[in-house]
Amino acid sequence: MRFVILAKSTLAHQSGGHEINLSHLCAGLSARRHEIAVVTTAHPDGVRREQAGGVDVHYVDAPGGRYSRAWWEESARSVRTLHARAPVDGVLAMSLSGYGYGRHERTRLGVPLTSWLTGDYLGVLRNAWANTRIPAELPSFLVKAFPEWLVLYRRWFRGALASSDHLVTDCPYPAARLAREFRMPRTKFSVIHSGTDTTLFRPDPVRGRLTREKLGLPLDAPVLLMVSVLTRQKGADVALDALRLVLRRRADAFLVVVGGGPEREPLRRRVEAEGLAGRVRLLGPLSNPDLPACYNGADLFVLPTLRVEGFPWVIAEALASGVPVIASAIGGIPSAVDHEITGVLVPPGKAVALAEACLGLLEDTSRRRAMAAAACARALTEFNREVMVERWLGHLSRLASVSEVSR
């Protein structure tokens, strides 16, 4: 079968959960001998077209990594051109990337459109507000973020949802929210969990020991790990507050933070100012192949996000690595973490609750090991990229068959 995938960003633009999901799906479909063309925004280095892992990637003349009028027009034109060369069986749009195709070409071409969504409309505003912490930032929120949400995002969401033949979310939370926000039938939604590479992210005690030695962490010391883009809404400050509380009972504890972003330097300054440099390792951003070593070197994974998440990619990686997760009970996270089975859910922004959850597991080895085993098992059956690809292939094939019959 032949599919076109529309995405405003790929791994050529940035390395986020959406982009990694796209990469896994493309690789999986291509390995199963399906023909895949990805249409995306301008390449940072000006590349116009390339073959990557058997996938044909087209970079159109639209500002890189963001929605724009040029993107809506060029993406729709690209699908029309590709379909004219050889019939396309289905179009898959990452998030709202299919707005242009749905508006301009879906009815004319008759090629079904599926949109893969990881968040809801109100969540966009909540997340922008979560990033507004001081009075000086309020004007920017009121002048830029709020009007953009009120006018542009509402139009894009409504248009993308209405023109899609089907909508897929990575957990139940955004599906329920979107159905309610836009008064759409719940039957138009399906859930397909994100899937990580469980051959890369897996328990590896030897690698974990080597990682601890490399970072100067004692083999018997409690190690908390956070992997995230460091923005205010991701809660790194909450993790640091929790570490201070943990240290009162476990003076040998460490916090390892992986990730870059605008809050990395403020976090580093705070660590220095509070005398925590000996207890915190700020590693910066790491490539995907380097991350498994960090997970295996940790006792617990923490994600104290304030952001309304869909299905955080890093949770799947931690679970697959056999690391219990302590995360905020917000958005779609409760569908990824089985409370008291694969991890612990805590109220967002509450450092005391986060610290108590960490201490509870650090001081109960048998409970922690049971959670680690359950985490690994859940990842293998639910959050495995091969499972994800098979579910997507089944969905796209069914939709293409129904569309073919109705033409």
VODREN-937368 format. One record per residue (C-alpha): residue number from 0; residue in one letter; chain; x, y, z negated. Coordinates in steps of 0.25 Angstrom, whole numbers, padded with zeros to 4 digits. Each point is the difference from the previous one (the first is absolute). Layout:
<drentis>
+-----+-----+-------+-------+-------+-------+
|   n | res | chain |    px |    py |    pz |
+-----+-----+-------+-------+-------+-------+
| NUM |   A |     A |     X |     Y |     Z |
...
+-----+-----+-------+-------+-------+-------+
</drentis>
This chain:
<drentis>
+-----+-----+-------+-------+-------+-------+
|   n | res | chain |    px |    py |    pz |
+-----+-----+-------+-------+-------+-------+
|   0 |   M |     A |  0000 |  0000 |  0000 |
|   1 |   R |     A |  0004 |  0014 |  0002 |
|   2 |   F |     A | -0001 |  0011 | -0011 |
|   3 |   V |     A |  0003 |  0015 | -0001 |
|   4 |   I |     A |  0003 |  0005 | -0014 |
|   5 |   L |     A | -0001 |  0015 | -0003 |
|   6 |   A |     A |  0009 |  0006 | -0011 |
|   7 |   K |     A |  0004 |  0014 | -0003 |
|   8 |   S |     A |  0013 | -0005 | -0007 |
|   9 |   T |     A |  0008 | -0013 |  0001 |
|  10 |   L |     A |  0013 | -0004 | -0007 |
|  11 |   A |     A |  0007 |  0009 |  0010 |
|  12 |   H |     A | -0007 |  0012 | -0007 |
|  13 |   Q |     A |  0000 | -0005 | -0015 |
|  14 |   S |     A |  0000 | -0012 | -0008 |
|  15 |   G |     A | -0013 | -0001 | -0008 |
|  16 |   G |     A | -0010 | -0012 | -0003 |
|  17 |   H |     A | -0008 |  0004 |  0013 |
|  18 |   E |     A |  0012 | -0001 |  0009 |
|  19 |   I |     A |  0005 | -0013 | -0006 |
|  20 |   N |     A | -0014 | -0006 |  0001 |
|  21 |   L |     A |  0000 |  0004 |  0015 |
|  22 |   S |     A |  0014 | -0006 |  0002 |
|  23 |   H |     A | -0004 | -0013 | -0006 |
|  24 |   L |     A | -0013 | -0001 |  0008 |
|  25 |   C |     A |  0007 |  0003 |  0013 |
|  26 |   A |     A |  0011 | -0010 | -0003 |
|  27 |   G |     A | -0010 | -0010 | -0003 |
|  28 |   L |     A | -0009 |  0002 |  0012 |
|  29 |   S |     A |  0012 |  0000 |  0009 |
|  30 |   A |     A |  0005 | -0013 | -0006 |
|  31 |   R |     A | -0013 | -0006 |  0003 |
|  32 |   R |     A |  0002 |  0004 |  0015 |
|  33 |   H |     A | -0010 |  0011 |  0000 |
|  34 |   E |     A |  0003 |  0013 |  0008 |
|  35 |   I |     A |  0001 |  0012 | -0009 |
|  36 |   A |     A |  0002 |  0015 |  0004 |
|  37 |   V |     A |  0002 |  0010 | -0011 |
|  38 |   V |     A | -0004 |  0015 |  0003 |
|  39 |   T |     A |  0006 |  0010 | -0010 |
|  40 |   T |     A |  0004 |  0014 | -0001 |
|  41 |   A |     A |  0014 |  0006 |  0005 |
|  42 |   H |     A |  0012 | -0007 | -0004 |
|  43 |   P |     A |  0010 |  0008 | -0009 |
|  44 |   D |     A |  0011 | -0002 |  0010 |
|  45 |   G |     A | -0008 |  0002 |  0012 |
|  46 |   V |     A | -0002 | -0014 |  0004 |
|  47 |   R |     A | -0012 | -0002 |  0010 |
|  48 |   R |     A | -0001 | -0015 |  0000 |
|  49 |   E |     A |  0007 | -0012 | -0005 |
|  50 |   Q |     A | -0002 | -0015 | -0002 |
|  51 |   A |     A |  0001 | -0004 | -0015 |
|  52 |   G |     A | -0001 | -0015 | -0004 |
|  53 |   G |     A | -0008 | -0003 |  0013 |
|  54 |   V |     A | -0010 |  0012 | -0003 |
|  55 |   D |     A | -0001 |  0011 |  0011 |
|  56 |   V |     A |  0001 |  0014 | -0008 |
|  57 |   H |     A | -0005 |  0013 |  0007 |
|  58 |   Y |     A |  0004 |  0013 | -0006 |
|  59 |   V |     A | -0010 |  0011 |  0005 |
|  60 |   D |     A |  0002 |  0015 |  0001 |
|  61 |   A |     A | -0006 |  0003 | -0014 |
|  62 |   P |     A |  0006 |  0005 | -0013 |
|  63 |   G |     A |  0007 | -0011 | -0007 |
|  64 |   G |     A | -0007 | -0007 | -0012 |
|  65 |   R |     A | -0013 |  0009 |  0000 |
|  66 |   Y |     A | -0013 |  0001 |  0005 |
|  67 |   S |     A | -0002 |  0011 |  0011 |
|  68 |   R |     A | -0009 |  0004 |  0012 |
|  69 |   A |     A |  0012 | -0005 |  0008 |
|  70 |   W |     A |  0000 | -0013 | -0007 |
|  71 |   W |     A | -0015 | -0002 |  0002 |
|  72 |   E |     A |  0001 |  0003 |  0015 |
|  73 |   E |     A |  0013 | -0008 |  0003 |
|  74 |   S |     A | -0004 | -0012 | -0008 |
|  75 |   A |     A | -0013 | -0001 |  0008 |
|  76 |   R |     A |  0007 |  0002 |  0013 |
|  77 |   S |     A |  0010 | -0011 | -0003 |
|  78 |   V |     A | -0011 | -0010 | -0003 |
|  79 |   R |     A | -0007 |  0003 |  0013 |
|  80 |   T |     A |  0013 | -0001 |  0008 |
|  81 |   L |     A |  0004 | -0013 | -0007 |
|  82 |   H |     A | -0014 | -0006 |  0003 |
|  83 |   A |     A |  0001 |  0004 |  0014 |
|  84 |   R |     A |  0013 | -0008 |  0002 |
|  85 |   A |     A | -0005 | -0012 | -0007 |
|  86 |   P |     A | -0013 | -0002 | -0008 |
|  87 |   V |     A |  0001 |  0002 | -0015 |
|  88 |   D |     A | -0008 | -0009 | -0009 |
|  89 |   G |     A |  0000 |  0009 | -0012 |
|  90 |   V |     A |  0005 |  0013 | -0006 |
|  91 |   L |     A |  0004 |  0000 | -0015 |
|  92 |   A |     A |  0002 |  0014 | -0006 |
|  93 |   M |     A |  0009 |  0002 | -0012 |
|  94 |   S |     A | -0009 |  0009 | -0010 |
|  95 |   L |     A | -0006 |  0011 |  0008 |
|  96 |   S |     A |  0009 | -0001 |  0012 |
|  97 |   G |     A | -0011 | -0005 |  0009 |
|  98 |   Y |     A | -0009 |  0013 | -0001 |
|  99 |   G |     A |  0005 |  0005 |  0014 |
| 100 |   Y |     A | -0002 | -0014 |  0007 |
| 101 |   G |     A | -0014 | -0002 | -0007 |
| 102 |   R |     A | -0005 |  0014 |  0004 |
| 103 |   H |     A |  0005 |  0000 |  0014 |
| 104 |   E |     A |  0002 | -0014 |  0006 |
| 105 |   R |     A | -0007 | -0011 | -0009 |
| 106 |   T |     A | -0013 |  0001 |  0007 |
| 107 |   R |     A |  0006 |  0002 |  0014 |
| 108 |   L |     A |  0010 | -0012 | -0001 |
| 109 |   G |     A | -0009 | -0009 | -0008 |
| 110 |   V |     A |  0013 | -0005 | -0008 |
| 111 |   P |     A | -0004 | -0002 | -0015 |
| 112 |   L |     A |  0007 |  0008 | -0010 |
| 113 |   T |     A |  0003 | -0004 | -0014 |
| 114 |   S |     A |  0005 |  0010 | -0010 |
| 115 |   W |     A |  0009 | -0005 | -0012 |
| 116 |   L |     A | -0002 |  0009 | -0012 |
| 117 |   T |     A |  0007 |  0001 | -0013 |
| 118 |   G |     A | -0007 |  0012 | -0007 |
| 119 |   D |     A | -0013 |  0007 |  0000 |
| 120 |   Y |     A | -0004 |  0015 |  0003 |
| 121 |   L |     A | -0001 |  0005 | -0014 |
| 122 |   G |     A |  0013 | -0007 | -0004 |
| 123 |   V |     A |  0008 |  0009 |  0010 |
| 124 |   L |     A | -0005 |  0012 | -0009 |
| 125 |   R |     A |  0003 | -0007 | -0013 |
| 126 |   N |     A |  0014 | -0003 |  0004 |
| 127 |   A |     A |  0003 |  0014 |  0005 |
| 128 |   W |     A | -0006 |  0005 | -0014 |
| 129 |   A |     A |  0009 | -0010 | -0007 |
| 130 |   N |     A |  0012 |  0006 |  0006 |
| 131 |   T |     A | -0004 |  0014 | -0005 |
| 132 |   R |     A |  0006 |  0001 | -0014 |
| 133 |   I |     A |  0003 |  0015 | -0002 |
| 134 |   P |     A | -0007 |  0013 |  0002 |
| 135 |   A |     A |  0009 |  0005 |  0011 |
| 136 |   E |     A | -0004 | -0012 |  0008 |
| 137 |   L |     A | -0015 |  0003 | -0001 |
| 138 |   P |     A |  0000 |  0010 |  0012 |
| 139 |   S |     A |  0006 | -0010 |  0009 |
| 140 |   F |     A | -0011 | -0011 | -0004 |
| 141 |   L |     A | -0011 |  0010 |  0002 |
| 142 |   V |     A |  0005 |  0007 |  0013 |
| 143 |   K |     A |  0005 | -0013 |  0007 |
| 144 |   A |     A | -0003 | -0013 | -0006 |
| 145 |   F |     A | -0015 |  0002 | -0004 |
| 146 |   P |     A | -0004 |  0007 |  0014 |
| 147 |   E |     A |  0007 | -0011 |  0008 |
| 148 |   W |     A | -0007 | -0011 | -0008 |
| 149 |   L |     A | -0013 |  0007 |  0001 |
| 150 |   V |     A |  0000 |  0003 |  0015 |
| 151 |   L |     A |  0010 | -0009 |  0007 |
| 152 |   Y |     A |  0001 | -0012 | -0008 |
| 153 |   R |     A | -0015 | -0001 | -0001 |
| 154 |   R |     A | -0001 |  0001 |  0015 |
| 155 |   W |     A |  0011 | -0010 |  0002 |
| 156 |   F |     A | -0006 | -0010 | -0010 |
| 157 |   R |     A | -0014 |  0001 |  0005 |
| 158 |   G |     A |  0004 | -0001 |  0015 |
| 159 |   A |     A |  0010 | -0012 | -0002 |
| 160 |   L |     A | -0010 | -0008 | -0009 |
| 161 |   A |     A | -0012 |  0003 |  0010 |
| 162 |   S |     A |  0007 | -0004 |  0013 |
| 163 |   S |     A |  0007 | -0012 | -0006 |
| 164 |   D |     A | -0007 | -0014 |  0003 |
| 165 |   H |     A |  0006 | -0005 | -0013 |
| 166 |   L |     A |  0007 |  0005 | -0012 |
| 167 |   V |     A |  0011 | -0007 | -0008 |
| 168 |   T |     A |  0005 |  0004 | -0014 |
| 169 |   D |     A |  0011 | -0007 | -0008 |
| 170 |   C |     A | -0008 | -0001 | -0012 |
| 171 |   P |     A | -0015 |  0001 | -0004 |
| 172 |   Y |     A |  0002 |  0014 | -0007 |
| 173 |   P |     A |  0001 |  0009 |  0013 |
| 174 |   A |     A | -0011 | -0008 |  0007 |
| 175 |   A |     A | -0010 |  0002 | -0011 |
| 176 |   R |     A |  0004 |  0015 | -0001 |
| 177 |   L |     A | -0001 |  0003 |  0015 |
| 178 |   A |     A | -0013 | -0008 |  0002 |
| 179 |   R |     A | -0006 |  0009 | -0011 |
| 180 |   E |     A |  0007 |  0013 |  0004 |
| 181 |   F |     A | -0005 | -0001 |  0015 |
| 182 |   R |     A | -0012 | -0008 | -0002 |
| 183 |   M |     A |  0004 | -0012 |  0008 |
| 184 |   P |     A | -0004 | -0014 | -0001 |
| 185 |   R |     A |  0009 | -0009 | -0008 |
| 186 |   T |     A |  0000 | -0010 |  0011 |
| 187 |   K |     A |  0008 |  0009 |  0009 |
| 188 |   F |     A |  0012 | -0003 | -0010 |
| 189 |   S |     A |  0009 | -0011 | -0002 |
| 190 |   V |     A |  0012 | -0002 | -0010 |
| 191 |   I |     A |  0013 | -0005 |  0005 |
| 192 |   H |     A |  0011 |  0001 | -0011 |
| 193 |   S |     A |  0014 |  0005 |  0004 |
| 194 |   G |     A |  0010 | -0011 |  0001 |
| 195 |   T |     A |  0015 |  0001 | -0004 |
| 196 |   D |     A |  0011 | -0009 |  0005 |
| 197 |   T |     A |  0000 | -0011 | -0011 |
| 198 |   T |     A |  0013 | -0006 |  0006 |
| 199 |   L |     A |  0007 |  0013 | -0003 |
| 200 |   F |     A | -0007 |  0004 | -0013 |
| 201 |   R |     A |  0000 | -0013 | -0009 |
| 202 |   P |     A |  0006 | -0004 | -0013 |
| 203 |   D |     A |  0015 | -0001 |  0000 |
| 204 |   P |     A |  0007 |  0000 | -0014 |
| 205 |   V |     A |  0014 |  0000 |  0006 |
| 206 |   R |     A | -0002 |  0012 |  0008 |
| 207 |   G |     A | -0007 |  0007 | -0012 |
| 208 |   R |     A |  0013 | -0003 | -0009 |
| 209 |   L |     A |  0009 |  0006 |  0011 |
| 210 |   T |     A | -0009 |  0012 |  0001 |
| 211 |   R |     A |  0001 |  0002 | -0015 |
| 212 |   E |     A |  0015 | -0001 |  0000 |
| 213 |   K |     A |  0001 |  0010 |  0012 |
| 214 |   L |     A | -0008 |  0010 | -0008 |
| 215 |   G |     A |  0007 | -0002 | -0013 |
| 216 |   L |     A | -0013 | -0006 | -0007 |
| 217 |   P |     A |  0002 | -0011 | -0010 |
| 218 |   L |     A | -0006 | -0013 |  0003 |
| 219 |   D |     A | -0008 | -0001 | -0012 |
| 220 |   A |     A | -0005 |  0015 |  0000 |
| 221 |   P |     A | -0015 |  0003 |  0003 |
| 222 |   V |     A |  0000 |  0007 |  0014 |
| 223 |   L |     A | -0012 |  0008 |  0006 |
| 224 |   L |     A | -0001 |  0003 |  0014 |
| 225 |   M |     A | -0007 |  0010 |  0008 |
| 226 |   V |     A |  0000 |  0001 |  0015 |
| 227 |   S |     A | -0007 |  0012 |  0006 |
| 228 |   V |     A |  0001 |  0012 |  0009 |
| 229 |   L |     A |  0003 |  0010 | -0011 |
| 230 |   T |     A | -0011 |  0011 |  0000 |
| 231 |   R |     A | -0008 |  0005 | -0012 |
| 232 |   Q |     A | -0012 | -0008 |  0002 |
| 233 |   K |     A |  0008 | -0013 |  0000 |
| 234 |   G |     A |  0002 |  0001 | -0015 |
| 235 |   A |     A |  0016 | -0001 | -0002 |
| 236 |   D |     A | -0001 |  0010 | -0011 |
| 237 |   V |     A | -0010 | -0009 | -0007 |
| 238 |   A |     A |  0009 | -0012 |  0002 |
| 239 |   L |     A |  0011 |  0008 | -0007 |
| 240 |   D |     A | -0009 |  0004 | -0012 |
| 241 |   A |     A | -0003 | -0015 | -0001 |
| 242 |   L |     A |  0014 | -0004 |  0000 |
| 243 |   R |     A |  0003 |  0010 | -0012 |
| 244 |   L |     A | -0011 | -0007 | -0008 |
| 245 |   V |     A |  0005 | -0014 |  0004 |
| 246 |   L |     A |  0014 |  0004 | -0005 |
| 247 |   R |     A | -0005 |  0002 | -0014 |
| 248 |   R |     A | -0002 | -0015 | -0001 |
| 249 |   R |     A |  0009 | -0005 |  0011 |
| 250 |   A |     A |  0012 |  0009 | -0001 |
| 251 |   D |     A |  0007 | -0009 |  0011 |
| 252 |   A |     A | -0011 |  0003 |  0011 |
| 253 |   F |     A |  0003 |  0006 |  0013 |
| 254 |   L |     A | -0008 |  0006 |  0011 |
| 255 |   V |     A |  0004 | -0002 |  0015 |
| 256 |   V |     A | -0007 |  0010 |  0010 |
| 257 |   V |     A |  0001 | -0003 |  0015 |
| 258 |   G |     A | -0004 |  0011 |  0010 |
| 259 |   G |     A |  0002 |  0014 |  0005 |
| 260 |   G |     A | -0009 |  0012 |  0001 |
| 261 |   P |     A | -0002 |  0014 | -0005 |
| 262 |   E |     A |  0000 | -0004 | -0015 |
| 263 |   R |     A |  0013 | -0008 |  0000 |
| 264 |   E |     A |  0008 |  0012 | -0003 |
| 265 |   P |     A | -0009 |  0005 | -0011 |
| 266 |   L |     A | -0001 | -0014 | -0006 |
| 267 |   R |     A |  0016 | -0001 |  0000 |
| 268 |   R |     A |  0001 |  0014 | -0007 |
| 269 |   R |     A | -0010 | -0005 | -0011 |
| 270 |   V |     A |  0007 | -0013 | -0002 |
| 271 |   E |     A |  0013 |  0008 | -0002 |
| 272 |   A |     A | -0007 |  0010 | -0009 |
| 273 |   E |     A | -0006 | -0010 | -0009 |
| 274 |   G |     A |  0012 | -0009 | -0002 |
| 275 |   L |     A | -0005 | -0012 |  0008 |
| 276 |   A |     A |  0011 | -0001 |  0011 |
| 277 |   G |     A |  0005 | -0013 | -0007 |
| 278 |   R |     A | -0014 | -0006 |  0000 |
| 279 |   V |     A | -0005 |  0004 |  0014 |
| 280 |   R |     A |  0005 | -0004 |  0014 |
| 281 |   L |     A | -0005 |  0009 |  0011 |
| 282 |   L |     A |  0004 | -0008 |  0013 |
| 283 |   G |     A | -0006 |  0009 |  0011 |
| 284 |   P |     A | -0007 | -0006 |  0012 |
| 285 |   L |     A |  0004 | -0014 |  0004 |
| 286 |   S |     A | -0003 | -0008 |  0013 |
| 287 |   N |     A | -0010 | -0012 | -0001 |
| 288 |   P |     A |  0011 | -0010 |  0000 |
| 289 |   D |     A |  0007 |  0006 | -0012 |
| 290 |   L |     A | -0013 |  0000 | -0008 |
| 291 |   P |     A | -0001 | -0014 | -0004 |
| 292 |   A |     A |  0012 |  0000 | -0008 |
| 293 |   C |     A | -0006 |  0012 | -0009 |
| 294 |   Y |     A | -0013 | -0008 | -0002 |
| 295 |   N |     A |  0008 | -0012 | -0004 |
| 296 |   G |     A |  0008 |  0008 | -0010 |
| 297 |   A |     A | -0012 |  0005 | -0007 |
| 298 |   D |     A | -0009 | -0006 | -0012 |
| 299 |   L |     A | -0012 |  0009 |  0003 |
| 300 |   F |     A | -0004 |  0009 |  0012 |
| 301 |   V |     A | -0007 |  0013 | -0004 |
| 302 |   L |     A | -0009 |  0008 |  0009 |
| 303 |   P |     A | -0006 |  0012 | -0008 |
| 304 |   T |     A | -0006 |  0007 |  0012 |
| 305 |   L |     A | -0010 |  0011 | -0002 |
| 306 |   R |     A | -0003 | -0001 |  0015 |
| 307 |   V |     A | -0013 | -0007 |  0005 |
| 308 |   E |     A |  0007 | -0012 |  0007 |
| 309 |   G |     A | -0006 | -0010 |  0009 |
| 310 |   F |     A |  0009 | -0012 | -0001 |
| 311 |   P |     A |  0014 |  0004 | -0004 |
| 312 |   W |     A |  0010 | -0008 |  0009 |
| 313 |   V |     A |  0010 |  0000 | -0012 |
| 314 |   I |     A | -0009 | -0008 | -0008 |
| 315 |   A |     A | -0001 | -0011 |  0010 |
| 316 |   E |     A |  0016 |  0000 |  0000 |
| 317 |   A |     A |  0001 | -0001 | -0015 |
| 318 |   L |     A | -0010 | -0011 | -0001 |
| 319 |   A |     A |  0006 | -0008 |  0011 |
| 320 |   S |     A |  0013 |  0001 | -0008 |
| 321 |   G |     A | -0006 | -0005 | -0012 |
| 322 |   V |     A |  0000 |  0013 | -0008 |
| 323 |   P |     A | -0012 |  0003 | -0009 |
| 324 |   V |     A | -0006 |  0014 |  0004 |
| 325 |   I |     A | -0004 |  0011 | -0010 |
| 326 |   A |     A | -0008 |  0010 |  0008 |
| 327 |   S |     A | -0010 |  0011 |  0000 |
| 328 |   A |     A | -0015 | -0005 |  0000 |
| 329 |   I |     A | -0003 |  0009 |  0012 |
| 330 |   G |     A | -0005 | -0001 |  0014 |
| 331 |   G |     A |  0002 | -0014 |  0006 |
| 332 |   I |     A |  0011 | -0004 | -0010 |
| 333 |   P |     A | -0010 | -0009 | -0009 |
| 334 |   S |     A | -0002 | -0008 |  0013 |
| 335 |   A |     A |  0015 | -0003 |  0001 |
| 336 |   V |     A |  0003 | -0002 | -0015 |
| 337 |   D |     A | -0008 | -0011 | -0007 |
| 338 |   H |     A |  0000 |  0007 | -0014 |
| 339 |   E |     A |  0007 | -0009 | -0010 |
| 340 |   I |     A |  0002 | -0011 |  0010 |
| 341 |   T |     A |  0011 |  0006 |  0010 |
| 342 |   G |     A |  0002 |  0013 | -0008 |
| 343 |   V |     A | -0007 |  0011 | -0008 |
| 344 |   L |     A | -0008 |  0012 |  0004 |
| 345 |   V |     A |  0001 |  0013 | -0008 |
| 346 |   P |     A | -0007 |  0013 |  0001 |
| 347 |   P |     A |  0007 |  0010 |  0010 |
| 348 |   G |     A |  0009 |  0010 | -0007 |
| 349 |   K |     A |  0000 | -0007 | -0013 |
| 350 |   A |     A |  0015 | -0002 | -0004 |
| 351 |   V |     A | -0004 | -0006 | -0014 |
| 352 |   A |     A | -0009 | -0011 |  0007 |
| 353 |   L |     A |  0011 | -0003 |  0010 |
| 354 |   A |     A |  0011 | -0001 | -0011 |
| 355 |   E |     A | -0009 | -0009 | -0008 |
| 356 |   A |     A | -0003 | -0009 |  0012 |
| 357 |   C |     A |  0015 | -0001 |  0003 |
| 358 |   L |     A |  0004 | -0003 | -0015 |
| 359 |   G |     A | -0012 | -0011 |  0000 |
| 360 |   L |     A |  0007 | -0007 |  0011 |
| 361 |   L |     A |  0014 |  0002 | -0004 |
| 362 |   E |     A | -0002 | -0006 | -0013 |
| 363 |   D |     A | -0008 | -0012 |  0004 |
| 364 |   T |     A |  0009 | -0008 |  0010 |
| 365 |   S |     A | -0010 | -0011 |  0002 |
| 366 |   R |     A | -0011 |  0009 |  0004 |
| 367 |   R |     A |  0009 |  0008 |  0009 |
| 368 |   R |     A |  0005 | -0013 |  0007 |
| 369 |   A |     A | -0015 | -0005 |  0002 |
| 370 |   M |     A | -0003 |  0013 |  0007 |
| 371 |   A |     A |  0012 | -0001 |  0009 |
| 372 |   A |     A | -0004 | -0013 |  0004 |
| 373 |   A |     A | -0014 |  0004 |  0003 |
| 374 |   A |     A |  0005 |  0013 |  0007 |
| 375 |   C |     A |  0008 | -0009 |  0010 |
| 376 |   A |     A | -0011 | -0009 |  0002 |
| 377 |   R |     A | -0010 |  0011 |  0003 |
| 378 |   A |     A |  0009 |  0007 |  0010 |
| 379 |   L |     A |  0003 | -0013 |  0008 |
| 380 |   T |     A | -0015 | -0003 |  0002 |
| 381 |   E |     A | -0006 |  0015 |  0001 |
| 382 |   F |     A |  0011 |  0010 |  0003 |
| 383 |   N |     A |  0009 | -0008 |  0010 |
| 384 |   R |     A |  0002 |  0006 |  0013 |
| 385 |   E |     A | -0002 | -0013 |  0008 |
| 386 |   V |     A | -0014 | -0001 | -0007 |
| 387 |   M |     A | -0002 |  0015 |  0004 |
| 388 |   V |     A |  0003 | -0002 |  0014 |
| 389 |   E |     A | -0009 | -0012 |  0002 |
| 390 |   R |     A | -0012 |  0007 | -0006 |
| 391 |   W |     A |  0003 |  0012 |  0009 |
| 392 |   L |     A |  0001 | -0009 |  0012 |
| 393 |   G |     A | -0013 | -0007 | -0004 |
| 394 |   H |     A | -0007 |  0014 | -0001 |
| 395 |   L |     A |  0005 |  0006 |  0013 |
| 396 |   S |     A | -0003 | -0013 |  0008 |
| 397 |   R |     A | -0014 |  0000 | -0005 |
| 398 |   L |     A | -0002 |  0015 |  0003 |
| 399 |   A |     A |  0006 | -0002 |  0014 |
| 400 |   S |     A | -0010 | -0012 |  0002 |
| 401 |   V |     A | -0012 |  0007 | -0004 |
| 402 |   S |     A |  0004 |  0012 |  0009 |
| 403 |   E |     A |  0003 | -0008 |  0012 |
| 404 |   V |     A | -0014 | -0007 | -0001 |
| 405 |   S |     A | -0007 |  0014 | -0001 |
| 406 |   R |     A |  0007 |  0006 |  0012 |
+-----+-----+-------+-------+-------+-------+
</drentis>
